[in-house]
Amino acid sequence: MEFIAAGMAIIGSALGAAYGNSQVVKQALESMARQPEMSKELRSTMILGMAFIEAVPILGIVIALLLVL
């Protein structure tokens, strides 16, 4: 049962991060298309936001490992 819970934790965190990253990139590209002069600032903000979003699957893996051990 712990293995199923661990797998679900990893799948849930991976799906959430994928959806979050897609929304960040979508909005950043729309903003860059509307205001090309702001693209450098938007790109750096987008990369920072994606780094924060990618922390979620790492926490999901940690939780999964704690459930298995």
Distance bins in CASP14 RR format, pairs under 12 A and 6 or more apart:
PFRMAT RR
TARGET T0000
AUTHOR 0000-0000-0000
RMODE 2
METHOD distances of the structure
MODEL  1
1 7 0 0 0 0 0 1 0 0 0 0 0
1 8 0 0 0 0 0 1 0 0 0 0 0
1 67 0 0 0 0 1 0 0 0 0 0 0
1 68 0 0 0 0 0 1 0 0 0 0 0
2 8 0 0 0 0 0 1 0 0 0 0 0
2 9 0 0 0 0 0 1 0 0 0 0 0
2 63 0 0 0 0 0 1 0 0 0 0 0
2 64 0 0 0 0 1 0 0 0 0 0 0
2 65 0 0 0 0 0 1 0 0 0 0 0
2 66 0 0 0 0 1 0 0 0 0 0 0
2 67 1 0 1 0 0 0 0 0 0 0 0
2 68 1 0 1 0 0 0 0 0 0 0 0
2 69 0 0 0 0 1 0 0 0 0 0 0
3 9 0 0 0 0 0 1 0 0 0 0 0
3 10 0 0 0 0 0 1 0 0 0 0 0
3 64 0 0 0 0 1 0 0 0 0 0 0
3 65 0 0 0 0 0 1 0 0 0 0 0
3 67 0 0 0 0 1 0 0 0 0 0 0
3 68 1 0 0 1 0 0 0 0 0 0 0
3 69 0 0 0 0 0 1 0 0 0 0 0
4 10 0 0 0 0 0 1 0 0 0 0 0
4 11 0 0 0 0 0 1 0 0 0 0 0
4 64 0 0 0 0 0 1 0 0 0 0 0
4 67 0 0 0 0 1 0 0 0 0 0 0
4 68 0 0 0 0 0 1 0 0 0 0 0
5 11 0 0 0 0 0 1 0 0 0 0 0
5 12 0 0 0 0 0 1 0 0 0 0 0
5 60 0 0 0 0 0 1 0 0 0 0 0
5 63 0 0 0 0 1 0 0 0 0 0 0
5 64 1 0 0 1 0 0 0 0 0 0 0
5 65 0 0 0 0 0 1 0 0 0 0 0
5 66 0 0 0 0 0 1 0 0 0 0 0
5 67 1 0 1 0 0 0 0 0 0 0 0
5 68 0 0 0 0 1 0 0 0 0 0 0
6 12 0 0 0 0 0 1 0 0 0 0 0
6 13 0 0 0 0 0 1 0 0 0 0 0
6 60 0 0 0 0 1 0 0 0 0 0 0
6 61 0 0 0 0 1 0 0 0 0 0 0
6 62 0 0 0 0 0 1 0 0 0 0 0
6 63 1 0 0 1 0 0 0 0 0 0 0
6 64 1 1 0 0 0 0 0 0 0 0 0
6 65 1 0 0 1 0 0 0 0 0 0 0
6 66 0 0 0 0 1 0 0 0 0 0 0
6 67 1 0 1 0 0 0 0 0 0 0 0
6 68 1 0 1 0 0 0 0 0 0 0 0
6 69 0 0 0 0 1 0 0 0 0 0 0
7 13 0 0 0 0 1 0 0 0 0 0 0
7 14 0 0 0 0 1 0 0 0 0 0 0
7 15 0 0 0 0 0 1 0 0 0 0 0
7 60 0 0 0 0 1 0 0 0 0 0 0
7 61 0 0 0 0 1 0 0 0 0 0 0
7 63 0 0 0 0 0 1 0 0 0 0 0
7 64 1 0 0 1 0 0 0 0 0 0 0
7 65 0 0 0 0 0 1 0 0 0 0 0
7 67 0 0 0 0 1 0 0 0 0 0 0
7 68 0 0 0 0 1 0 0 0 0 0 0
8 14 0 0 0 0 0 1 0 0 0 0 0
8 15 0 0 0 0 0 1 0 0 0 0 0
8 60 0 0 0 0 0 1 0 0 0 0 0
8 63 0 0 0 0 0 1 0 0 0 0 0
8 64 0 0 0 0 1 0 0 0 0 0 0
8 67 0 0 0 0 1 0 0 0 0 0 0
9 15 0 0 0 0 0 1 0 0 0 0 0
9 16 0 0 0 0 0 1 0 0 0 0 0
9 56 0 0 0 0 0 1 0 0 0 0 0
9 57 0 0 0 0 1 0 0 0 0 0 0
9 58 0 0 0 0 0 1 0 0 0 0 0
9 59 0 0 0 0 1 0 0 0 0 0 0
9 60 1 0 1 0 0 0 0 0 0 0 0
9 61 0 0 0 0 1 0 0 0 0 0 0
9 62 0 0 0 0 1 0 0 0 0 0 0
9 63 1 0 1 0 0 0 0 0 0 0 0
9 64 1 0 1 0 0 0 0 0 0 0 0
9 65 0 0 0 0 1 0 0 0 0 0 0
9 66 0 0 0 0 1 0 0 0 0 0 0
9 67 1 0 0 1 0 0 0 0 0 0 0
9 68 0 0 0 0 1 0 0 0 0 0 0
10 16 0 0 0 0 0 1 0 0 0 0 0
10 17 0 0 0 0 0 1 0 0 0 0 0
10 56 0 0 0 0 0 1 0 0 0 0 0
10 57 1 0 0 1 0 0 0 0 0 0 0
10 58 0 0 0 0 0 1 0 0 0 0 0
10 59 0 0 0 0 0 1 0 0 0 0 0
10 60 1 0 0 1 0 0 0 0 0 0 0
10 61 1 0 0 1 0 0 0 0 0 0 0
10 62 0 0 0 0 0 1 0 0 0 0 0
10 63 0 0 0 0 1 0 0 0 0 0 0
10 64 1 0 1 0 0 0 0 0 0 0 0
10 65 0 0 0 0 1 0 0 0 0 0 0
10 67 0 0 0 0 0 1 0 0 0 0 0
10 68 0 0 0 0 0 1 0 0 0 0 0
11 17 0 0 0 0 0 1 0 0 0 0 0
11 18 0 0 0 0 0 1 0 0 0 0 0
11 57 0 0 0 0 1 0 0 0 0 0 0
11 60 0 0 0 0 1 0 0 0 0 0 0
11 61 0 0 0 0 0 1 0 0 0 0 0
11 64 0 0 0 0 1 0 0 0 0 0 0
12 18 0 0 0 0 1 0 0 0 0 0 0
12 19 0 0 0 0 1 0 0 0 0 0 0
12 56 0 0 0 0 1 0 0 0 0 0 0
12 57 0 0 0 0 1 0 0 0 0 0 0
12 59 0 0 0 0 0 1 0 0 0 0 0
12 60 1 0 0 1 0 0 0 0 0 0 0
12 61 0 0 0 0 0 1 0 0 0 0 0
12 63 0 0 0 0 0 1 0 0 0 0 0
12 64 0 0 0 0 0 1 0 0 0 0 0
13 19 0 0 0 0 0 1 0 0 0 0 0
13 20 0 0 0 0 0 1 0 0 0 0 0
13 53 0 0 0 0 0 1 0 0 0 0 0
13 54 0 0 0 0 0 1 0 0 0 0 0
13 55 0 0 0 0 1 0 0 0 0 0 0
13 56 1 0 1 0 0 0 0 0 0 0 0
13 57 1 0 1 0 0 0 0 0 0 0 0
13 58 0 0 0 0 1 0 0 0 0 0 0
13 59 1 0 0 1 0 0 0 0 0 0 0
13 60 1 0 1 0 0 0 0 0 0 0 0
13 61 1 0 0 1 0 0 0 0 0 0 0
13 62 0 0 0 0 1 0 0 0 0 0 0
13 63 0 0 0 0 1 0 0 0 0 0 0
13 64 0 0 0 0 1 0 0 0 0 0 0
14 20 0 0 0 0 0 1 0 0 0 0 0
14 21 0 0 0 0 0 1 0 0 0 0 0
14 53 0 0 0 0 0 1 0 0 0 0 0
14 54 0 0 0 0 0 1 0 0 0 0 0
14 56 0 0 0 0 1 0 0 0 0 0 0
14 57 1 0 1 0 0 0 0 0 0 0 0
14 58 0 0 0 0 0 1 0 0 0 0 0
14 59 0 0 0 0 0 1 0 0 0 0 0
14 60 0 0 0 0 1 0 0 0 0 0 0
14 61 0 0 0 0 1 0 0 0 0 0 0
14 64 0 0 0 0 0 1 0 0 0 0 0
15 21 0 0 0 0 0 1 0 0 0 0 0
15 22 0 0 0 0 0 1 0 0 0 0 0
15 56 0 0 0 0 0 1 0 0 0 0 0
15 57 0 0 0 0 1 0 0 0 0 0 0
15 60 0 0 0 0 0 1 0 0 0 0 0
16 22 0 0 0 0 1 0 0 0 0 0 0
16 23 0 0 0 0 0 1 0 0 0 0 0
16 24 0 0 0 0 0 1 0 0 0 0 0
16 53 0 0 0 0 1 0 0 0 0 0 0
16 54 0 0 0 0 0 1 0 0 0 0 0
16 55 0 0 0 0 0 1 0 0 0 0 0
16 56 1 0 0 1 0 0 0 0 0 0 0
16 57 0 0 0 0 1 0 0 0 0 0 0
16 59 0 0 0 0 0 1 0 0 0 0 0
16 60 0 0 0 0 0 1 0 0 0 0 0
17 23 0 0 0 0 0 1 0 0 0 0 0
17 24 0 0 0 0 0 1 0 0 0 0 0
17 49 0 0 0 0 0 1 0 0 0 0 0
17 50 0 0 0 0 1 0 0 0 0 0 0
17 51 0 0 0 0 0 1 0 0 0 0 0
17 52 0 0 0 0 0 1 0 0 0 0 0
17 53 1 0 1 0 0 0 0 0 0 0 0
17 54 1 0 0 1 0 0 0 0 0 0 0
17 55 0 0 0 0 1 0 0 0 0 0 0
17 56 1 0 1 0 0 0 0 0 0 0 0
17 57 1 0 1 0 0 0 0 0 0 0 0
17 58 0 0 0 0 1 0 0 0 0 0 0
17 59 0 0 0 0 0 1 0 0 0 0 0
17 60 0 0 0 0 1 0 0 0 0 0 0
17 61 0 0 0 0 0 1 0 0 0 0 0
18 24 0 0 0 0 0 1 0 0 0 0 0
18 25 0 0 0 0 0 1 0 0 0 0 0
18 50 0 0 0 0 0 1 0 0 0 0 0
18 53 0 0 0 0 1 0 0 0 0 0 0
18 54 0 0 0 0 0 1 0 0 0 0 0
18 56 0 0 0 0 0 1 0 0 0 0 0
18 57 0 0 0 0 1 0 0 0 0 0 0
19 25 0 0 0 0 0 1 0 0 0 0 0
19 26 0 0 0 0 0 1 0 0 0 0 0
19 53 0 0 0 0 1 0 0 0 0 0 0
19 56 0 0 0 0 0 1 0 0 0 0 0
19 57 0 0 0 0 0 1 0 0 0 0 0
20 26 0 0 0 0 1 0 0 0 0 0 0
20 27 0 0 0 0 0 1 0 0 0 0 0
20 28 0 0 0 0 0 1 0 0 0 0 0
20 46 0 0 0 0 0 1 0 0 0 0 0
20 49 0 0 0 0 1 0 0 0 0 0 0
20 50 0 0 0 0 1 0 0 0 0 0 0
20 52 0 0 0 0 0 1 0 0 0 0 0
20 53 1 0 1 0 0 0 0 0 0 0 0
20 54 0 0 0 0 1 0 0 0 0 0 0
20 56 0 0 0 0 1 0 0 0 0 0 0
20 57 0 0 0 0 0 1 0 0 0 0 0
21 27 0 0 0 0 0 1 0 0 0 0 0
21 28 0 0 0 0 0 1 0 0 0 0 0
21 46 0 0 0 0 1 0 0 0 0 0 0
21 47 0 0 0 0 0 1 0 0 0 0 0
21 49 0 0 0 0 1 0 0 0 0 0 0
21 50 1 0 1 0 0 0 0 0 0 0 0
21 51 0 0 0 0 0 1 0 0 0 0 0
21 52 0 0 0 0 0 1 0 0 0 0 0
21 53 1 0 1 0 0 0 0 0 0 0 0
21 54 1 0 0 1 0 0 0 0 0 0 0
21 55 0 0 0 0 0 1 0 0 0 0 0
21 56 0 0 0 0 0 1 0 0 0 0 0
21 57 0 0 0 0 0 1 0 0 0 0 0
22 28 0 0 0 0 0 1 0 0 0 0 0
22 29 0 0 0 0 0 1 0 0 0 0 0
22 46 0 0 0 0 0 1 0 0 0 0 0
22 50 0 0 0 0 0 1 0 0 0 0 0
22 53 0 0 0 0 1 0 0 0 0 0 0
23 29 0 0 0 0 0 1 0 0 0 0 0
23 30 0 0 0 0 0 1 0 0 0 0 0
23 46 0 0 0 0 0 1 0 0 0 0 0
23 49 0 0 0 0 0 1 0 0 0 0 0
23 50 0 0 0 0 0 1 0 0 0 0 0
23 53 0 0 0 0 1 0 0 0 0 0 0
24 30 0 0 0 0 0 1 0 0 0 0 0
24 31 0 0 0 0 0 1 0 0 0 0 0
24 42 0 0 0 0 0 1 0 0 0 0 0
24 43 0 0 0 0 0 1 0 0 0 0 0
24 45 0 0 0 0 1 0 0 0 0 0 0
24 46 1 0 1 0 0 0 0 0 0 0 0
24 47 0 0 0 0 1 0 0 0 0 0 0
24 48 0 0 0 0 1 0 0 0 0 0 0
24 49 1 0 0 1 0 0 0 0 0 0 0
24 50 1 0 1 0 0 0 0 0 0 0 0
24 51 0 0 0 0 0 1 0 0 0 0 0
24 52 0 0 0 0 1 0 0 0 0 0 0
24 53 1 0 0 1 0 0 0 0 0 0 0
24 54 0 0 0 0 0 1 0 0 0 0 0
25 31 0 0 0 0 0 1 0 0 0 0 0
25 32 0 0 0 0 0 1 0 0 0 0 0
25 42 0 0 0 0 0 1 0 0 0 0 0
25 43 0 0 0 0 0 1 0 0 0 0 0
25 45 0 0 0 0 0 1 0 0 0 0 0
25 46 1 0 0 1 0 0 0 0 0 0 0
25 47 0 0 0 0 0 1 0 0 0 0 0
25 49 0 0 0 0 0 1 0 0 0 0 0
25 50 1 0 0 1 0 0 0 0 0 0 0
25 53 0 0 0 0 0 1 0 0 0 0 0
26 32 0 0 0 0 0 1 0 0 0 0 0
26 33 0 0 0 0 0 1 0 0 0 0 0
26 46 0 0 0 0 0 1 0 0 0 0 0
27 33 0 0 0 0 0 1 0 0 0 0 0
27 34 0 0 0 0 0 1 0 0 0 0 0
27 42 0 0 0 0 1 0 0 0 0 0 0
27 45 0 0 0 0 0 1 0 0 0 0 0
27 46 0 0 0 0 1 0 0 0 0 0 0
27 49 0 0 0 0 0 1 0 0 0 0 0
27 50 0 0 0 0 0 1 0 0 0 0 0
28 34 0 0 0 0 0 1 0 0 0 0 0
28 35 0 0 0 0 0 1 0 0 0 0 0
28 38 0 0 0 0 0 1 0 0 0 0 0
28 39 0 0 0 0 1 0 0 0 0 0 0
28 40 0 0 0 0 0 1 0 0 0 0 0
28 41 0 0 0 0 0 1 0 0 0 0 0
28 42 1 0 1 0 0 0 0 0 0 0 0
28 43 1 0 0 1 0 0 0 0 0 0 0
28 44 0 0 0 0 0 1 0 0 0 0 0
28 45 1 0 0 1 0 0 0 0 0 0 0
28 46 1 0 1 0 0 0 0 0 0 0 0
28 47 0 0 0 0 1 0 0 0 0 0 0
28 48 0 0 0 0 0 1 0 0 0 0 0
28 49 0 0 0 0 1 0 0 0 0 0 0
28 50 0 0 0 0 1 0 0 0 0 0 0
29 35 0 0 0 0 0 1 0 0 0 0 0
29 36 0 0 0 0 0 1 0 0 0 0 0
29 39 0 0 0 0 1 0 0 0 0 0 0
29 42 0 0 0 0 1 0 0 0 0 0 0
29 43 0 0 0 0 0 1 0 0 0 0 0
29 46 0 0 0 0 1 0 0 0 0 0 0
30 38 0 0 0 0 0 1 0 0 0 0 0
30 39 0 0 0 0 0 1 0 0 0 0 0
30 42 0 0 0 0 1 0 0 0 0 0 0
30 46 0 0 0 0 0 1 0 0 0 0 0
31 37 0 0 0 0 0 1 0 0 0 0 0
31 38 1 0 0 1 0 0 0 0 0 0 0
31 39 0 0 0 0 1 0 0 0 0 0 0
31 41 0 0 0 0 1 0 0 0 0 0 0
31 42 1 0 1 0 0 0 0 0 0 0 0
31 43 0 0 0 0 0 1 0 0 0 0 0
31 45 0 0 0 0 1 0 0 0 0 0 0
31 46 0 0 0 0 1 0 0 0 0 0 0
32 38 1 0 0 1 0 0 0 0 0 0 0
32 39 1 0 1 0 0 0 0 0 0 0 0
32 40 0 0 0 0 1 0 0 0 0 0 0
32 41 0 0 0 0 1 0 0 0 0 0 0
32 42 1 0 1 0 0 0 0 0 0 0 0
32 43 1 0 0 1 0 0 0 0 0 0 0
32 44 0 0 0 0 0 1 0 0 0 0 0
32 45 0 0 0 0 0 1 0 0 0 0 0
32 46 0 0 0 0 1 0 0 0 0 0 0
33 39 0 0 0 0 1 0 0 0 0 0 0
33 42 0 0 0 0 0 1 0 0 0 0 0
34 42 0 0 0 0 1 0 0 0 0 0 0
35 41 0 0 0 0 1 0 0 0 0 0 0
35 42 1 0 0 1 0 0 0 0 0 0 0
36 42 0 0 0 0 1 0 0 0 0 0 0
36 43 0 0 0 0 0 1 0 0 0 0 0
38 44 0 0 0 0 0 1 0 0 0 0 0
38 45 0 0 0 0 1 0 0 0 0 0 0
38 46 0 0 0 0 0 1 0 0 0 0 0
39 45 0 0 0 0 0 1 0 0 0 0 0
39 46 0 0 0 0 1 0 0 0 0 0 0
40 46 0 0 0 0 0 1 0 0 0 0 0
40 47 0 0 0 0 0 1 0 0 0 0 0
41 47 0 0 0 0 0 1 0 0 0 0 0
41 48 0 0 0 0 0 1 0 0 0 0 0
42 48 0 0 0 0 0 1 0 0 0 0 0
42 49 0 0 0 0 0 1 0 0 0 0 0
43 49 0 0 0 0 0 1 0 0 0 0 0
43 50 0 0 0 0 0 1 0 0 0 0 0
44 50 0 0 0 0 0 1 0 0 0 0 0
44 51 0 0 0 0 0 1 0 0 0 0 0
45 51 0 0 0 0 0 1 0 0 0 0 0
45 52 0 0 0 0 0 1 0 0 0 0 0
46 52 0 0 0 0 0 1 0 0 0 0 0
46 53 0 0 0 0 0 1 0 0 0 0 0
47 53 0 0 0 0 0 1 0 0 0 0 0
47 54 0 0 0 0 0 1 0 0 0 0 0
48 54 0 0 0 0 0 1 0 0 0 0 0
48 55 0 0 0 0 0 1 0 0 0 0 0
49 55 0 0 0 0 1 0 0 0 0 0 0
49 56 0 0 0 0 0 1 0 0 0 0 0
50 56 0 0 0 0 0 1 0 0 0 0 0
50 57 0 0 0 0 0 1 0 0 0 0 0
51 58 0 0 0 0 0 1 0 0 0 0 0
52 58 0 0 0 0 0 1 0 0 0 0 0
52 59 0 0 0 0 0 1 0 0 0 0 0
53 59 0 0 0 0 0 1 0 0 0 0 0
54 60 0 0 0 0 0 1 0 0 0 0 0
54 61 0 0 0 0 0 1 0 0 0 0 0
55 61 0 0 0 0 0 1 0 0 0 0 0
55 62 0 0 0 0 0 1 0 0 0 0 0
56 62 0 0 0 0 0 1 0 0 0 0 0
56 63 0 0 0 0 0 1 0 0 0 0 0
57 63 0 0 0 0 0 1 0 0 0 0 0
57 64 0 0 0 0 0 1 0 0 0 0 0
58 64 0 0 0 0 0 1 0 0 0 0 0
58 65 0 0 0 0 0 1 0 0 0 0 0
59 65 0 0 0 0 0 1 0 0 0 0 0
59 66 0 0 0 0 0 1 0 0 0 0 0
60 66 0 0 0 0 1 0 0 0 0 0 0
60 67 0 0 0 0 1 0 0 0 0 0 0
61 67 0 0 0 0 0 1 0 0 0 0 0
61 68 0 0 0 0 0 1 0 0 0 0 0
62 68 0 0 0 0 0 1 0 0 0 0 0
62 69 0 0 0 0 0 1 0 0 0 0 0
63 69 0 0 0 0 0 1 0 0 0 0 0
END
